[in-house]
Amino acid sequence: MQFLPGRVVFFQIDNIYTLSTTSKKIFFASDFHLGADARLTSAERERQLVRWLDTVAPEAEAIYLVGDLFEFWFEYKSVIPKGFSRLFGKLAELRDGGLPIFAFTGNHDLWMFGYFEQEFGIPVYRQPIQREIHGKQFFIGHGDGLGPGDLGYKRMKKVFVHPFSQWLFGWFHPDMGTRLANFSSQKSRAATPPEERNWLGDDREWLLQYCNRKVAQGVEPDYFIFGHRHLPIDWLLSNGRSRYINLGEWMYRCSYAVFDGENLEVKFFEGEGKTMSNWD
């Protein structure tokens, strides 16, 4: 193997990820919505996600999973939602091999209460974080509830994250609670106007507006990294330097982002897709 100076990579020997000096790449992905069928069934999409993890792990320095990993997730005190064993096995394997993985809650999996930290050693963030990676500044979060508008969801989120609401839901039998949550998710998705799945324009893309507002306030990272929007986006912001990156989703497009230490690019796994962009 030829080594290039100043690069970092984990390569796999007997499921142990060893630090080398060939490459340094940070991977970001979000909105898998496992538990809901789409272009593929949830089980098929889970296998696809595991293939992606196997593909990127040998050259990954870290992986960020930026929310809505599941269509619904609630951790009862002694019950974990059924399924996802292939994903969990892969996450455990990668973490046991020393690969750093970071997770964020989304609006579909708000109710994470410690399982990822305890079982996998994966920290879970509930609010956006700012982090320096190889000299670049990143602002990372799922994106729900940010920006102007969407007041109904913002009010609902306050209810969902309130300890009393969580305690009350915990008294539902898991089968009943899961059915109720999945029914609510399906109704919400069905009510989403088809046009909102496409680019809405600068004046209606609320995460873009949020990023430009933060820039105007003096918060100017190199990259704002969000999910939630379900549309791959790479947009140069009003300061002419910072970029808003939306990771898209895996129900149809299977998009993600990779940062190689110098540049960041939105890519598509096992297929091709289009990224909304205002620059080349």
C-alpha positions in Angstrom: 0.0 0.0 0.0 1.3 3.4 -0.9 1.0 6.0 1.8 0.4 9.7 1.3 1.5 12.1 4.0 -1.1 13.9 6.1 -3.9 11.5 5.4 -5.7 9.2 7.8 -7.7 6.0 7.2 -9.1 3.0 9.1 -8.4 -0.2 7.3 -10.0 -3.5 8.4 -8.0 -6.5 9.6 -10.1 -9.2 11.4 -12.9 -6.6 12.0 -10.4 -4.2 13.7 -10.2 -0.7 12.1 -6.5 0.4 12.2 -5.3 4.0 11.8 -3.2 4.4 8.7 -1.9 7.5 6.8 -3.5 7.2 3.4 -6.8 9.1 3.6 -9.0 11.0 5.9 -12.7 11.2 5.1 -15.7 12.1 7.2 -19.1 10.7 6.1 -22.5 12.2 6.8 -25.9 10.6 6.2 -29.4 11.0 7.5 -33.1 10.1 7.0 -33.0 6.4 6.6 -36.5 6.0 8.1 -36.0 2.3 8.8 -39.3 0.8 9.6 -41.1 2.4 6.7 -41.2 0.9 3.2 -40.5 3.2 0.2 -38.7 2.4 -3.1 -37.3 -0.6 -1.3 -38.8 -2.3 1.7 -37.4 -1.3 5.1 -35.5 -4.7 5.3 -34.0 -4.2 1.9 -33.0 -0.6 2.7 -31.4 -1.8 5.9 -29.2 -4.2 4.0 -28.4 -1.4 1.5 -27.4 0.8 4.4 -25.1 -1.9 5.8 -23.5 -2.3 2.4 -22.8 1.5 2.4 -21.2 1.2 5.9 -19.1 -1.6 4.7 -18.1 0.4 1.6 -17.1 3.7 3.4 -15.7 2.3 6.7 -12.3 1.4 5.4 -11.5 5.0 4.4 -13.6 6.7 7.2 -12.1 8.7 10.0 -15.6 9.2 11.4 -19.3 8.7 10.5 -22.1 11.1 11.4 -25.7 9.8 11.3 -27.7 13.0 11.3 -31.2 12.0 12.5 -34.3 10.1 11.5 -32.5 6.8 11.4 -35.9 5.2 12.1 -39.4 5.9 11.2 -40.2 5.6 14.9 -38.1 5.0 17.9 -39.0 4.9 21.6 -36.9 3.3 24.2 -39.0 1.8 27.0 -37.1 1.0 30.2 -36.8 -2.7 29.3 -37.9 -2.9 25.6 -36.1 -1.9 22.5 -38.1 -1.7 19.2 -38.1 -4.9 17.2 -35.9 -5.2 14.1 -32.8 -3.4 12.7 -30.5 -6.2 13.9 -28.3 -6.0 10.8 -27.7 -2.3 11.3 -27.1 -2.7 15.0 -24.6 -5.6 14.4 -22.7 -3.4 11.9 -22.6 -0.4 14.2 -21.3 -2.6 17.0 -18.7 -4.1 14.8 -17.5 -0.7 13.6 -17.4 0.8 17.1 -15.6 -2.3 18.4 -13.1 -1.8 15.7 -12.4 1.8 16.9 -14.3 3.8 14.2 -15.9 6.9 15.8 -19.6 7.2 15.0 -21.9 10.1 16.1 -25.7 10.2 16.0 -28.4 12.9 16.2 -32.0 12.6 17.0 -34.5 13.7 14.3 -38.2 14.4 14.5 -39.0 10.7 14.0 -36.6 9.3 16.6 -36.7 12.0 19.4 -37.1 9.5 22.1 -33.6 8.1 22.4 -32.7 7.7 26.1 -29.3 6.1 26.2 -29.4 2.8 24.3 -26.9 4.0 21.6 -24.5 5.4 24.2 -24.7 2.3 26.4 -24.8 -0.5 23.8 -22.6 1.0 21.1 -20.6 3.8 22.6 -22.2 6.2 20.1 -22.9 9.7 21.5 -26.3 11.1 20.6 -26.9 14.8 20.1 -30.3 16.4 20.5 -29.3 19.9 19.4 -27.1 21.2 16.6 -23.4 21.2 17.4 -20.4 23.2 16.1 -17.2 21.2 15.4 -13.8 21.9 13.8 -12.7 19.1 11.5 -9.3 19.3 9.9 -9.3 23.1 10.0 -12.9 23.5 8.7 -15.8 24.6 10.8 -19.0 22.5 10.7 -22.5 23.3 12.1 -24.3 19.9 12.3 -27.9 19.1 13.2 -31.0 17.3 11.9 -32.7 20.5 11.1 -36.3 20.0 12.4 -37.8 23.0 14.0 -35.2 25.5 12.7 -35.9 28.5 10.5 -39.1 30.5 10.1 -42.6 29.0 9.9 -43.7 25.5 10.8 -45.1 26.8 14.0 -47.4 23.8 14.4 -44.5 21.3 14.5 -42.5 23.6 16.8 -45.3 23.5 19.3 -45.8 19.8 18.9 -42.0 19.2 19.4 -42.2 21.0 22.8 -44.8 18.6 23.8 -42.9 15.5 22.5 -39.7 16.4 24.4 -41.4 17.3 27.7 -40.6 14.7 30.4 -44.3 14.3 31.3 -45.2 13.4 27.7 -42.4 10.8 27.5 -43.5 9.3 30.9 -47.1 9.1 29.7 -46.3 7.5 26.4 -44.1 5.0 28.2 -47.2 3.6 29.8 -48.6 2.5 26.5 -48.0 -1.1 25.6 -45.1 -1.1 23.0 -47.3 -2.7 20.3 -49.9 -0.1 20.8 -47.4 2.8 21.0 -45.6 1.7 17.9 -48.8 1.3 15.9 -50.0 4.7 17.0 -46.7 6.4 16.1 -46.5 4.7 12.7 -50.1 5.6 11.9 -49.3 9.3 12.7 -46.1 9.2 10.6 -48.0 7.8 7.6 -50.7 10.4 7.9 -48.2 13.2 8.1 -46.2 12.0 5.1 -49.4 11.5 3.0 -50.4 15.1 3.8 -47.2 16.5 2.5 -47.9 18.3 -0.8 -45.9 16.8 -3.7 -44.4 20.2 -4.6 -42.6 20.3 -1.2 -40.5 17.4 -2.2 -38.8 19.7 -4.8 -36.8 22.8 -4.5 -39.1 25.6 -3.3 -36.9 28.6 -4.1 -34.6 30.8 -1.9 -37.6 32.6 -0.3 -39.3 29.4 0.9 -36.5 27.0 1.8 -36.6 27.6 5.5 -33.3 25.8 6.4 -31.6 28.0 3.8 -33.1 31.0 5.4 -32.0 29.8 8.8 -28.4 29.4 7.6 -28.3 32.9 6.0 -29.7 34.3 9.2 -27.0 32.6 11.3 -24.4 34.0 8.8 -25.8 37.5 9.2 -25.5 37.1 13.0 -21.8 36.3 12.6 -22.0 32.5 12.8 -20.0 31.6 9.6 -18.9 27.9 9.5 -17.6 26.5 6.3 -20.5 24.0 6.2 -24.0 23.8 7.7 -24.9 20.1 7.6 -28.5 19.2 7.9 -31.0 16.4 7.1 -34.8 16.5 7.4 -35.5 18.3 4.1 -35.3 15.0 2.1 -33.6 16.9 -0.8 -29.8 16.8 -1.6 -28.7 20.4 -1.5 -25.3 22.1 -1.8 -25.9 25.9 -1.6 -23.5 28.8 -1.4 -24.8 31.2 1.3 -25.1 35.0 1.3 -21.5 35.6 2.6 -20.1 33.9 -0.5 -18.1 31.4 1.5 -20.3 29.2 3.8 -22.3 26.4 2.3 -25.6 24.8 3.3 -25.5 21.1 2.7 -28.6 19.0 3.0 -28.0 15.3 3.1 -31.2 14.2 1.4 -32.7 10.8 2.3 -32.5 7.1 1.7 -36.1 6.3 1.0 -35.5 7.0 -2.7 -32.2 8.8 -3.4 -29.7 7.2 -1.0 -27.6 10.4 -0.8 -24.8 11.3 1.6 -21.9 13.7 2.0 -18.2 13.0 2.3 -15.5 15.5 3.4 -11.9 14.5 2.4 -10.1 17.0 4.6 -10.2 19.7 1.9 -13.5 19.4 0.0 -17.0 18.3 0.7 -19.2 16.6 -1.9 -22.7 15.2 -2.0 -22.8 11.6 -3.4 -25.3 8.9 -4.1 -25.0 5.2 -3.2 -25.8 2.5 -5.7 -27.3 5.0 -8.2 -27.3 8.5 -9.5 -29.1 11.6 -8.5 -29.2 15.3 -8.7 -28.0 17.8 -6.1 -29.7 21.2 -6.0 -26.8 23.7 -6.2 -26.2 27.4 -7.1 -22.5 27.0 -7.8 -20.2 24.6 -9.7 
